[in-house]
Each structure stands twice: as C-alpha cells, then as structure tokens.
C-alpha cells in the first residue's frame, strides 16, 4: 500500500477516545447544547503545487509552509512564507494536503505583519483546477459549502475558516501594495474517530486501493448525518444512502449515523409524501431497513419503524394498475445517467417494487404482521405479471436481474456484459456488479471494478466521484496537477445534469459500491440470519491467487483467508466470534 493510503489509515483508523464533558459553567448558563461525534485533526501541506511568481519576488520561502506546524502564534521572527502584492500583480500559491478531506483551513500569522494583517482569498478545491476557478464560471459554485471566500487575517494570531470537501487550497493576497507573512497553513480534518473493522487485501494492489478508497469516501461523508458528498450534496439523500450503508456494514459495522439519518428522512416525510420527493427513495428507505436489520439484528430499532413501514407498503401497493404495472407518481428517478430513458426508468421502478415487497414480506414476518406479509407476497405475484424491456439500460438490466423479474443470466448476457464499462454509472454501478455476480459472472465484475473505478485513481483521485464516464480518460490531465497545454481538464470539462463541470462532486458516497461488493463476493461474506448469527463464506477469486480480510459483526470481527491451491480449489481458513455460525 502506498504512502498516500498509509497516510489516510494513520489519521482515520484510530479507535474512539473518551469525549470531554461540557464545562459546568456552560451547562449552567445555557441548557441548549448540541453535541457532535466528530474529531478534528490538522494536516500540514505535502507540496506546493503552483506559485503565481517563480522569481521569488512576490512569493518567498514557499517551501517553508510545508514544515509541520503546532497551531500557535509566537513572538519569534524567522524565515516564513511571504506574499507580496504590487500595484497590479497579486501573489498566491496552491497547496496539496495529500488526499481529499472534509473540513477547513487554519492560518497562523507572524509578528512581522501590520495590525490587522492582510486579507486573503481562500479557494478550496477537489482538483487543482477548481482552486483556480471563479464562482459562477465553468460550473464553480459555493453551493452547500462556501469554498471560495475572502477573510481578514489577525495580526500575530490564528484563524480557522471554511468547511468543505477539498484536497487543494489556493491562498491569494487580496489588496494591492501589501505584504503578508504566514507561519503555518494547515487543513483542519473533521471526521468520526472510528476504527476500520473490516478489511480487504489480495494479490492485486489495484483492487486493494479501490476497496480502501470506497471505504474512505464513505467515512468522509459520515458527518453528523450521512451525506452524499462533502463539497456538494451535504444532504441526506435516502436512495443514495443504500450503497453507503452497505459499505458501512462491511467496514465500520454498527454506527449511529445510519439510523439517525434514516429517522430524519422518515420524520421529514409524512405519508403520502415520497422521501426527497422521489418514489424510489422511499423504497430504498425500506430496503435499507431490511439490510440494516440483517447485518445488525437490532429488533428494538426495527419495531420503531413498524407504523411508518406498514403504511408505506400500503401506499406503494396503491400505485399498481390492474395489469401489475407500477404507476408511481412523484419524481420518477433511478440515477442521473438513466434519467432521460423513460422506458428504463419504468423497468427499474417495476423491479424495485418487486424488491421492496419481497423485503417488506420479510420485515412483516419479523414484526409479526402476518396480514401485511401476505399482502406483500401477493403483490409480488401481481407485479411479476408485467415484465418490462431492459431498454438497453445497464441500470434497468441490473435491477430487473436482481429482482428476478428477468433471469440475471439474461440481464448479464443481453446488456450488462456488453460494451465493457461504457454506460456504467458510479451509483448504479454497484447494482450492475451485484447483478453480474448473481449471473455467476464474477470475473466480469472484477474486471469492471479494475477498469472503471481504477480509472479514477489513475487520474489522481483519492475518493470516488459523483459520476464518471470511461471516455473522460481520453487525453485527460490528472486532477492533482495544473492542466498542461493540450490536455483535457476533466473537472472543468465534463459532468451533466445537476453536476456540470466544477460543480461536480469528487467525493460521493454512492460511488463506494466496490468496497461492499468485494467483501461480499470475493472475500465471500454472505449474511444469512439477522445480526450476522449465521454467515456463509462463498469466495469467488476469479483470477486472484489469494484474498484475506475481516468483517465486522455485532459479536466481534470475523477474520477470513482464502488461498487458491495448485489444483484450482480454494482453501479457506477463518476465525469467528463464538456467537457467529459460519458455513462454507
């Protein structure tokens, strides 16, 4: 594993510490106190990417800013980063903090400044290109998080500003004929201090990096609530949560951020409303409830959902015509790349209705509602009377195959296995991989992961993106460099729908699908009974020689190793908590 990922693990793979209590004086003076589960740490920049002046006239001692700081101003004079503006020329530089983070910027000034010190413009970016942008141009925005702003610095002091998702920061001195001396610039990383209980390692380092990048992408989005993105879409989008929740199940285990976010969506959406205004997202809420219960076995939590869950099932049942065809209202949506293909959207919604009522039947049985369970199973049979076309859509084919409305083998052969990774998407890519696994095409899915998600890493990504098209790699510059002449700026050029150009989020939790997929189908962990009480180990190594890793259960970590033998068979060894029954 390279230094970049060791760096991430060092800062983020830390066990939970004891949280300090609120001081008694504060508690006595103000009883309205909101707590957070987040930790804050400070990262020094790893390199200077760009300077406005290479002569040393306006930007002096730039490399000095790479020295790790202590976060404290002092009375000493020394050799520090100095920015000098003339009448017309402005000084600035771009810093790289090594990997994408969620947080802000800390700046420490020196004694050799006027009082107050100068004003700086701070531009945070998920790519180098984004730090060189202006809001309102080429899609650059301050939506959801202010990532482009001007701030007055204190004389001989510290200031902590901003909160966004970024890897790069550009600092420019604003006013003409001014000089500014800076002792330290650090990135303030805010995150949940939780251990990576799940792990994955195999003889293909590319797959290892992809697994970890997916895990880290979701970790950054586990803020006070489970977000979609740390720059943009800092919101609870319920459908988008499903791949994130499956990653959390595989890496972090039980965490409050999931039920807290599910409950928020429920409480904000009285029926007959659809969560986030999207009918499929209410279905994803129910599917997440089923998966969360199977992985963690929290019956008390599930019982709290009973009233809403049963009413939602009855609402969904009313959105089926006499021929078994879904007639859902609200925003009819699967993902953005499929949104213009109305036949594909219908096919996907039809499949999702089948999946939802099958899950509903399971949950109703667990909750003791036999009548609604019977209704769910009867509804599944009604829905299966109508079999839509796959409409040439990998999104529709994946859901139809997963639901059993069409055979997974047919969905794979006719649509999913065609055209390589073309027409894949970051959100529904997870379901495309799952459908291929259900069709027995594990090697095809592994190849998709290497090519599609691996291509983002090849472009310099340290987190996975809101959307990606393999054609974007043609003559593309890396996102961690100033775009060379003749190369394509991926961030400024591509993206569509709500994420055009620089508005495009480069850290989106819905893109983490390979992490949970590799844990389930390559490491082979299949949960058969609620609370992980029974787990089947069924590895599919494809062209891999070995794989090992761990998986969090409510009773402790399950450790697993599979090695391919000379005769082609796979030898499995494992160490499981005594409460977990493992079958091979």
C-alpha positions in Angstrom: 0.0 0.0 0.0 1.5 3.4 -1.0 2.2 6.3 1.4 -1.0 8.1 0.4 -3.2 5.3 1.8 -1.0 4.7 4.8 -1.4 8.4 5.5 -5.2 8.0 5.3 -5.2 5.0 7.6 -2.9 6.7 10.1 -5.3 9.6 10.6 -8.6 7.8 10.2 -8.0 4.3 11.6 -8.0 5.4 15.2 -10.1 3.9 17.9 -12.7 6.0 19.7 -11.4 8.1 22.5 -13.2 9.4 25.6 -15.2 12.6 24.9 -14.9 15.5 27.3 -18.0 16.7 29.1 -19.4 20.2 28.8 -17.9 22.6 31.4 -20.3 23.1 34.3 -20.4 26.9 33.8 -21.5 26.5 30.2 -24.1 23.9 31.1 -25.5 26.1 33.9 -25.6 29.2 31.6 -27.1 27.6 28.6 -29.0 24.3 28.6 -29.4 24.2 24.8 -26.3 22.3 23.9 -25.8 20.3 20.7 -23.0 17.7 20.7 -21.1 16.2 17.8 -19.4 12.8 17.4 -16.7 14.4 15.2 -13.0 14.7 15.9 -10.7 17.4 14.5 -7.0 17.0 13.4 -4.7 19.2 11.5 -2.7 18.2 8.4 0.3 20.1 7.0 0.5 20.5 3.3 2.6 17.9 1.5 3.7 20.0 -1.5 3.4 23.4 -3.2 1.6 22.7 -6.5 1.8 26.2 -8.0 3.0 29.7 -7.3 2.0 32.9 -9.0 5.6 34.0 -9.1 8.6 31.7 -9.7 11.2 34.5 -9.4 11.0 34.8 -5.6 9.9 38.4 -5.8 6.3 38.1 -4.8 6.2 34.6 -3.3 9.1 34.0 -0.9 10.0 30.9 1.2 7.1 28.9 -0.2 8.7 25.6 0.9 8.8 26.8 4.5 5.0 26.3 4.7 5.5 22.6 4.3 7.0 22.4 7.8 4.6 20.8 10.2 3.0 23.4 12.5 1.9 23.5 16.1 -1.1 25.7 15.7 0.3 28.5 17.9 1.5 32.0 17.0 4.6 33.2 18.8 6.8 36.3 19.2 9.7 34.9 17.2 10.9 36.3 13.9 12.1 33.8 11.3 12.0 32.7 7.7 8.4 32.3 6.8 6.1 32.2 3.7 5.8 35.8 2.5 3.3 37.1 0.0 3.9 40.5 -1.6 1.5 42.3 -3.8 2.5 45.1 -6.1 0.0 47.6 -7.6 -1.1 45.2 -10.3 0.4 41.8 -9.6 -1.0 39.6 -6.9 0.8 36.8 -5.0 -0.6 33.4 -4.4 0.1 29.7 -4.2 -1.7 26.3 -4.3 -1.1 23.7 -1.6 -1.7 20.0 -1.7 -2.8 18.2 1.5 -2.2 14.7 0.1 -5.8 13.4 0.0 -9.4 14.7 0.0 -10.7 15.7 3.4 -13.8 17.3 5.0 -13.0 20.4 7.0 -11.5 23.9 6.7 -8.2 25.8 6.7 -6.1 27.1 9.7 -3.8 30.0 9.1 -1.2 31.3 11.6 0.3 34.7 11.1 3.6 36.2 12.5 4.7 39.2 14.5 6.0 40.9 11.3 2.6 41.9 10.0 0.6 45.1 10.2 -2.4 45.1 12.6 -4.7 43.7 11.3 -2.8 41.6 8.8 -3.8 41.5 5.1 -6.8 39.9 3.5 -6.5 36.6 1.7 -8.8 34.9 -0.7 -9.1 31.2 0.0 -10.2 28.8 -2.7 -10.7 25.1 -1.7 -10.8 22.5 -4.5 -11.3 18.9 -5.0 -9.0 19.3 -8.0 -6.2 21.8 -8.7 -8.3 23.2 -11.5 -11.1 24.0 -9.0 -8.8 26.1 -6.9 -8.1 28.3 -10.0 -11.7 28.9 -10.7 -14.1 31.8 -10.1 -17.6 31.2 -8.7 -20.2 31.4 -11.5 -17.7 30.4 -14.2 -17.3 26.8 -15.6 -19.7 25.5 -13.0 -17.8 26.6 -10.0 -20.1 27.3 -7.0 -20.4 28.0 -3.3 -23.4 25.6 -3.1 -23.9 23.7 0.3 -20.4 24.8 1.4 -18.5 28.1 1.0 -15.3 27.0 -0.7 -14.3 30.4 -2.2 -14.1 33.4 0.2 -12.1 36.4 1.4 -11.0 36.6 5.0 -9.2 39.2 7.1 -6.3 37.6 9.0 -5.4 38.6 12.5 -2.1 40.2 13.4 0.0 37.6 15.2 -2.8 35.1 15.6 -4.7 32.1 14.4 -7.8 31.8 12.4 -9.8 28.7 11.4 -12.2 29.2 8.5 -14.3 27.3 6.0 -15.9 23.9 5.8 -15.9 21.9 2.6 -14.6 18.9 0.8 -11.1 19.5 -0.6 -7.6 18.3 -1.2 -6.1 21.5 -2.5 -6.2 25.1 -1.3 -5.2 28.3 -3.1 -4.2 31.3 -1.0 -4.0 34.7 -2.6 -3.2 38.0 -1.1 -6.0 40.4 -2.0 -5.1 44.0 -1.6 -2.6 45.9 -3.7 0.7 47.1 -2.3 0.6 44.9 0.7 2.8 42.3 2.3 1.8 39.3 4.4 3.9 36.8 6.4 2.4 33.4 7.3 3.9 31.0 9.8 1.6 28.0 9.2 -1.2 26.8 6.9 -2.9 23.6 7.9 -6.0 21.7 6.8 -8.5 21.0 9.6 -9.8 17.5 9.1 -13.2 16.8 10.7 -14.2 13.1 10.9 -15.7 10.3 13.0 -12.9 8.7 15.0 -13.9 5.1 14.3 -11.8 2.0 13.6 -11.8 0.3 10.2 -13.1 -3.1 11.5 -13.5 -4.5 8.0 -10.5 -5.0 5.7 -9.6 -6.5 2.4 -6.3 -7.5 0.8 -5.5 -9.6 -2.2 -2.6 -10.1 -4.6 -3.9 -7.3 -6.8 -2.9 -3.9 -5.3 -5.3 -2.1 -7.6 -8.3 -3.8 -6.1 -6.9 -3.2 -2.6 -6.7 0.6 -3.3 -10.2 0.6 -4.7 -11.6 -1.1 -1.7 -9.9 1.4 0.7 -10.9 4.4 -1.4 -14.5 3.4 -1.3 -14.3 2.9 2.4 -12.6 6.3 2.9 -15.1 8.1 0.6 -18.0 6.9 2.8 -16.0 7.7 6.0 -15.7 11.4 5.0 -19.5 11.5 4.4 -20.2 10.1 7.9 -20.6 13.5 9.5 -23.3 14.4 12.0 -25.6 12.8 9.4 -24.8 10.5 6.4 -24.2 12.8 3.5 -23.9 12.3 -0.2 -20.9 14.5 -0.7 -18.6 16.6 1.4 -18.3 19.5 -1.0 -21.8 19.5 -2.6 -24.8 17.4 -1.7 -24.1 17.7 2.0 -27.6 16.3 2.5 -29.4 13.1 3.4 -30.5 11.6 0.1 -32.1 8.3 1.1 -31.6 6.3 -2.1 -28.0 7.4 -2.4 -27.5 6.1 1.2 -28.0 2.4 0.2 -24.5 1.8 -1.3 -23.1 3.9 1.6 -24.9 1.8 4.2 -23.6 -1.4 2.6 -20.1 -0.1 2.8 -20.6 0.9 6.4 -21.9 -2.6 7.1 -18.7 -4.1 5.6 -16.1 -1.6 7.1 -17.3 0.1 10.2 -20.2 -2.1 11.5 -23.0 -0.5 13.6 -22.8 3.2 13.6 -25.4 5.8 14.9 -25.1 7.9 11.7 -27.3 5.4 9.8 -30.4 5.1 12.0 -30.1 8.8 12.8 -30.2 9.7 9.0 -33.0 7.1 8.3 -35.1 8.6 11.1 -34.5 12.1 9.9 -35.8 11.1 6.4 -38.8 9.4 7.9 -39.7 12.4 10.2 -39.3 14.9 7.4 -41.6 12.8 5.1 -45.1 12.3 6.4 -47.0 9.9 4.1 -48.2 10.0 1.4 -45.1 12.1 0.6 -42.0 10.5 -1.0 -38.6 10.8 0.6 -36.6 13.6 -1.1 -39.7 13.8 -3.4 -38.6 10.6 -5.2 -40.7 7.5 -5.1 -37.8 5.1 -5.5 -36.1 6.7 -2.5 -38.9 5.7 -0.2 -38.4 2.2 -1.5 -34.7 2.4 -0.8 -35.5 3.5 2.8 -37.4 0.2 3.3 -34.6 -1.8 1.6 -32.0 -0.2 3.9 -34.2 -1.1 6.9 -34.1 -4.7 5.8 -30.4 -4.8 5.2 -29.6 -2.9 8.4 -31.6 -5.3 10.4 -29.9 -8.4 8.8 -26.4 -7.0 9.4 -27.0 -5.8 13.0 -30.1 -7.5 14.3 -31.5 -4.5 16.3 -35.1 -5.6 16.7 -35.9 -2.7 19.0 -34.9 -0.2 16.3 -36.9 -2.1 13.7 -40.0 -2.1 15.8 -39.9 1.7 16.0 -40.3 1.8 12.2 -43.3 -0.5 12.1 -46.1 2.0 11.8 -44.4 4.0 9.1 -43.1 0.9 7.3 -46.6 -0.7 7.1 -48.2 2.4 5.9 -45.6 2.9 3.2 -46.2 -0.7 1.9 -49.9 0.0 1.6 -49.2 3.3 -0.2 -46.9 1.6 -2.6 -49.5 -1.2 -3.2 -51.9 1.5 -4.3 -49.5 2.6 -7.1 -50.0 -0.6 -9.2 -52.6 -0.9 -12.0 -54.8 -3.9 -12.8 -52.2 -5.4 -15.1 -49.5 -5.4 -12.4 -47.7 -2.3 -13.8 -46.3 0.3 -11.5 -47.8 3.7 -11.8 -45.7 5.6 -9.3 -46.0 9.3 -9.1 -43.6 11.9 -7.7 -40.2 12.2 -9.2 -39.6 9.0 -11.3 -35.8 8.6 -10.9 -33.1 5.9 -10.8 -29.9 7.8 -11.3 -28.9 10.8 -13.5 -27.4 9.0 -16.5 -30.6 6.9 -16.9 -33.0 9.7 -16.3 -33.7 10.5 -20.0 -34.6 6.9 -20.8 -38.2 6.7 -19.7 -38.6 3.0 -20.6 -35.5 2.2 -18.5 -36.8 4.3 -15.5 -40.1 2.3 -15.7 -38.3 -1.0 -15.9 -36.2 -0.1 -12.9 -39.1 1.1 -10.8 -41.0 -2.1 -11.6 -38.1 -4.2 -10.4 -37.7 -2.0 -7.3 -41.4 -2.6 -6.5 -40.7 -6.3 -6.5 -37.6 -6.0 -4.4 -39.4 -3.7 -1.9 -42.4 -6.0 -1.4 -40.1 -9.1 -1.0 -38.2 -7.2 1.6 -41.5 -5.9 3.1 -42.7 -9.5 3.4 -39.5 -10.4 5.4 -39.9 -7.5 7.7 -43.6 -8.0 8.3 -42.9 -11.6 9.3 -40.2 -10.5 11.7 -42.6 -7.8 13.1 -45.4 -10.3 13.5 -47.8 -8.7 10.9 -48.9 -11.8 9.0 -51.7 -10.0 7.1 -49.3 -7.4 5.6 -46.7 -10.1 4.9 -49.4 -12.0 2.9 -50.3 -8.8 1.1 -46.7 -8.2 0.1 -46.2 -11.7 -1.3 -49.5 -11.4 -3.3 -48.3 -8.0 -4.6 -45.1 -9.5 -5.8 -47.1 -12.0 -7.9 -49.2 -9.2 -9.4 -46.1 -7.2 -10.3 -44.4 -10.1 -12.0 -47.3 -10.3 -14.5 -45.8 -7.2 -16.2 -42.2 -7.7 -17.5 -40.7 -4.5 -19.0 -38.0 -4.4 -21.6 -34.4 -3.6 -20.4 -34.4 -0.7 -22.9 -30.7 -1.1 -23.5 -30.0 0.3 -20.0 -27.5 -1.2 -17.6 -29.4 0.4 -14.7 -32.7 -1.3 -15.7 -31.0 -4.6 -16.5 -29.3 -4.7 -13.1 -32.5 -4.1 -11.1 -34.5 -6.5 -13.3 -31.9 -9.2 -12.8 -31.6 -8.5 -9.0 -35.3 -8.7 -8.6 -35.8 -11.9 -10.5 -38.2 -10.2 -12.9 -35.8 -11.4 -15.6 -33.1 -14.0 -15.2 -29.8 -12.5 -14.0 -28.1 -14.6 -16.7 -30.2 -12.9 -19.4 -29.7 -9.4 -18.0 -25.9 -10.0 -18.0 -25.7 -11.6 -21.4 -28.0 -9.1 -23.2 -26.9 -5.9 -21.5 -24.5 -5.9 -18.6 -21.6 -7.8 -20.2 -21.7 -5.6 -23.4 -19.6 -2.6 -24.2 -17.1 -3.1 -21.3 -17.5 -0.3 -18.7 -19.3 2.0 -21.1 -22.7 3.1 -19.9 -21.8 2.3 -16.3 -22.5 4.8 -13.5 -21.0 5.4 -10.1 -24.3 5.0 -8.2 -25.9 2.1 -10.1 -22.5 0.6 -10.9 -22.9 -1.2 -7.5 -26.1 -2.9 -8.7 -24.6 -3.7 -12.1 -21.8 -5.5 -10.2 -24.4 -7.4 -8.0 -26.4 -8.5 -11.0 -23.3 -9.8 -12.7 -22.5 -11.8 -9.6 -26.0 -13.2 -9.4 -25.4 -14.3 -13.0 -22.2 -16.0 -12.0 -20.0 -13.6 -13.9 -17.7 -12.7 -11.1 -14.7 -12.2 -13.3 -16.6 -9.8 -15.5 -17.5 -7.7 -12.4 -13.9 -7.8 -11.1 -12.7 -6.6 -14.5 -15.3 -3.8 -14.4 -14.0 -2.6 -11.0 -10.4 -2.5 -12.1 -11.2 -0.6 -15.3 -14.0 1.8 -14.2 -13.2 2.7 -10.6 -9.4 2.2 -11.1 -9.5 4.8 -13.9 -10.5 7.5 -11.3 -7.4 6.5 -9.3 -5.3 6.8 -12.4 -6.5 10.4 -12.7 -5.3 11.2 -9.2 -8.5 10.6 -7.2 -8.3 9.7 -3.5 -12.1 9.5 -3.2 -14.7 8.3 -5.7 -16.7 10.7 -7.8 -20.4 11.6 -8.3 -20.3 10.4 -11.9 -17.7 9.1 -14.2 -17.5 8.1 -17.9 -14.6 6.0 -19.1 -14.4 8.2 -22.2 -13.3 11.1 -20.0 -9.9 9.5 -19.7 -9.0 10.3 -23.3 -6.2 12.8 -23.3 -7.1 13.7 -19.8 -4.9 15.6 -17.3 -4.6 14.3 -13.7 -6.7 16.3 -11.2 -3.7 16.8 -8.9 -1.7 18.9 -11.4 -2.1 22.2 -13.3 -3.6 21.2 -16.6 -0.8 21.0 -19.2 -1.4 22.7 -22.6 -3.1 20.3 -25.0 -4.6 18.1 -22.2 -8.3 18.0 -21.2 -9.3 19.4 -17.8 -11.6 16.6 -16.6 -13.2 18.6 -13.8 -13.9 21.7 -15.8 -15.0 19.9 -19.0 -17.3 17.1 -18.0 -20.4 16.3 -15.9 -24.0 16.9 -16.6 -27.5 17.4 -15.1 -27.1 18.9 -11.6 -23.3 18.4 -11.5 -22.0 20.2 -14.6 -18.3 21.0 -14.7 -16.7 22.2 -11.5 -19.9 21.7 -9.5 -19.2 18.0 -9.9 -18.6 16.3 -6.6 -15.4 14.3 -6.4 -16.2 12.7 -3.1 -19.7 11.0 -3.4 -20.6 8.1 -1.1 -22.9 6.5 -3.6 -19.8 5.6 -5.6 -18.4 3.2 -3.0 -20.1 0.1 -4.3 -16.9 -2.0 -5.0 -16.0 -2.0 -1.3 -19.0 -3.9 -0.1 -19.1 -5.9 -3.3 -15.5 -7.2 -2.9 -16.3 -8.0 0.8 -19.4 -10.0 -0.2 -18.4 -11.7 -3.4 -14.6 -12.0 -3.3 -13.9 -12.2 0.4 -17.2 -14.2 0.3 -19.2 -12.9 3.3 -22.9 -13.6 3.0 -25.1 -12.8 5.9 -27.9 -15.4 6.2 -29.5 -14.6 9.5 -30.2 -11.3 11.3 -27.4 -9.9 13.4 -24.8 -12.0 11.5 -25.7 -15.0 13.6 -25.2 -17.2 10.5 -22.7 -16.3 7.8 -21.9 -18.3 4.6 -18.4 -17.9 3.3 -18.5 -18.3 -0.5 -15.5 -16.7 -2.1 -15.1 -16.1 -5.9 -11.5 -15.3 -6.5 -11.7 -15.1 -10.3 -8.1 -14.5 -11.5 -6.8 -13.8 -8.0 -4.5 -16.1 -6.1 -5.5 -15.2 -2.6 -7.6 -12.8 -0.6 -7.8 -12.1 3.1 -9.6 -9.7 5.3 -12.0 -9.1 8.1 -15.7 -8.3 8.6 -17.5 -6.6 11.5 -20.3 -8.5 13.2 -22.3 -7.4 16.4 -20.2 -10.0 18.3 -16.8 -9.1 17.1 -14.6 -9.3 13.9 -14.7 -12.3 11.6 -11.3 -12.9 10.1 -11.0 -14.8 6.8 -8.4 -16.0 4.4 -8.8 -17.8 1.0 -5.9 -19.3 -1.0 -6.1 -20.9 -4.4 -4.4 -24.3 -4.5 -2.4 -25.9 -7.3 -5.4 -28.0 -8.3 -7.6 -24.9 -8.6 -9.6 -25.4 -5.4 -9.7 -22.7 -2.7 -8.6 -23.4 0.8 -10.4 -21.3 3.4 -9.4 -20.5 7.0 -11.3 -18.3 9.4 -11.6 -17.1 13.0 -15.1 -16.2 14.0 -16.7 -15.0 17.3 -18.4 -17.9 19.1 -21.9 -16.4 18.6 -21.5 -16.5 14.8 -22.1 -19.8 12.9 -20.0 -20.0 9.8 -20.8 -22.4 6.9 -18.7 -23.0 3.9 
